[in-house]
């Protein structure tokens, strides 16, 4: 009997050890104003296992009391993605402040019309989904949720939206959007302009604390957006900060830079660096995302969500060269 139990245990352990970890289909966000792809980006996109590319079409802001599209996309001949395009629209939270019902209908119709216009103009293979990105708040939730319903009505498409960490943690206050699918943004865990020793793009412990009750979030499908971007945080004499997007550790290799640590340098000579005039004594600290951070995040999410796809932010040659996407 003991031998039988031991054999059963060994078989169980063998099965557990040999079981392949869950495979998550993945693709990318495309967040540039001009639609174009170089060979590195095409190769990364061709290797993506999900058949979609989440493409920012334009932003919407309220300027002088009027809704305005900002940064509307253009396209060149190199943009032949071979994927279904999911139009993504970022809307500022202030757009929904003091908005009337007629304005909500107008906004939904205008966004739908502009998406259609751009899709036809550039011959894009548009998928039957529109994704809305908005950091809504307690004060704007009702009007924002009404807008999502109205956009579904006028477009006839599946409407999905992004979901930020605080909107999971504070769901009783911020409410649940009226959609069947959300995209959980697993980045921007803190502000890069604050004095902190944490990685502001993704601090896994902070993320875990915000998502402790993610398994109780009442939306049918939750997909996951993960960061692969990086930036440099410049600090001046007064301790004030500014961001330079797209910087990585390789950019710190310069004879005019004094290395402070593996991720930080001090400028030794006044001059133009990365398109900015920076003075001697200024410091630049690089924040990047490691494979270990991404893998730990995925393993945590696997305990909270039964299955999910991954959308990496963002498709850019600076961020996809040498990157591993199958964790």
WOSULQUI-V34488 format. One record per backbone hydrogen bond with DSSP energy under -1.0 kcal/mol. CO is the residue of the C=O (numbers start at 1). NH is the residue of the N-H. If there is no record, write none. Layout:
co=CO nh=NH
co=CO nh=NH
This chain:
co=1 nh=5
co=2 nh=6
co=3 nh=7
co=4 nh=8
co=5 nh=9
co=6 nh=10
co=7 nh=11
co=8 nh=12
co=9 nh=13
co=10 nh=14
co=11 nh=15
co=12 nh=16
co=13 nh=17
co=14 nh=18
co=25 nh=310
co=26 nh=50
co=27 nh=312
co=28 nh=54
co=29 nh=315
co=30 nh=56
co=33 nh=74
co=35 nh=76
co=38 nh=42
co=39 nh=43
co=40 nh=44
co=41 nh=45
co=42 nh=46
co=43 nh=47
co=45 nh=48
co=51 nh=84
co=53 nh=86
co=54 nh=30
co=55 nh=88
co=57 nh=73
co=58 nh=90
co=59 nh=70
co=60 nh=92
co=61 nh=68
co=63 nh=66
co=66 nh=63
co=68 nh=61
co=70 nh=59
co=74 nh=35
co=76 nh=79
co=78 nh=80
co=84 nh=53
co=85 nh=127
co=86 nh=55
co=87 nh=131
co=88 nh=57
co=89 nh=133
co=90 nh=60
co=92 nh=95
co=93 nh=96
co=94 nh=97
co=100 nh=104
co=101 nh=105
co=102 nh=106
co=103 nh=107
co=104 nh=108
co=105 nh=109
co=106 nh=110
co=107 nh=111
co=108 nh=112
co=109 nh=113
co=110 nh=114
co=111 nh=115
co=112 nh=116
co=113 nh=117
co=114 nh=118
co=115 nh=119
co=116 nh=120
co=117 nh=121
co=118 nh=122
co=119 nh=124
co=124 nh=126
co=125 nh=85
co=127 nh=129
co=128 nh=158
co=130 nh=160
co=131 nh=89
co=132 nh=162
co=133 nh=91
co=134 nh=136
co=137 nh=141
co=140 nh=144
co=141 nh=145
co=142 nh=146
co=143 nh=147
co=144 nh=148
co=145 nh=149
co=146 nh=150
co=147 nh=151
co=148 nh=152
co=149 nh=153
co=150 nh=154
co=151 nh=155
co=152 nh=156
co=158 nh=130
co=160 nh=132
co=161 nh=183
co=163 nh=185
co=165 nh=168
co=165 nh=169
co=166 nh=170
co=168 nh=171
co=170 nh=173
co=170 nh=174
co=171 nh=175
co=177 nh=179
co=180 nh=221
co=181 nh=161
co=182 nh=223
co=183 nh=163
co=184 nh=186
co=184 nh=225
co=185 nh=187
co=191 nh=194
co=200 nh=190
co=201 nh=188
co=203 nh=207
co=204 nh=208
co=205 nh=209
co=206 nh=210
co=207 nh=211
co=211 nh=214
co=213 nh=216
co=214 nh=217
co=217 nh=219
co=221 nh=182
co=223 nh=184
co=224 nh=311
co=225 nh=186
co=226 nh=313
co=230 nh=246
co=231 nh=287
co=232 nh=244
co=233 nh=285
co=234 nh=242
co=235 nh=283
co=236 nh=239
co=240 nh=236
co=242 nh=234
co=244 nh=232
co=248 nh=251
co=249 nh=252
co=250 nh=253
co=252 nh=254
co=254 nh=257
co=256 nh=268
co=258 nh=266
co=263 nh=286
co=264 nh=260
co=264 nh=261
co=265 nh=284
co=266 nh=258
co=267 nh=281
co=271 nh=278
co=273 nh=276
co=276 nh=273
co=278 nh=271
co=279 nh=282
co=282 nh=267
co=283 nh=235
co=284 nh=265
co=285 nh=233
co=287 nh=231
co=290 nh=294
co=291 nh=295
co=292 nh=296
co=293 nh=297
co=294 nh=298
co=295 nh=299
co=296 nh=300
co=297 nh=301
co=298 nh=302
co=300 nh=303
co=301 nh=304
co=301 nh=305
co=309 nh=224
co=310 nh=27
co=311 nh=226
co=312 nh=29
co=313 nh=228
co=314 nh=316
co=316 nh=319
co=316 nh=320
co=317 nh=321
co=320 nh=323
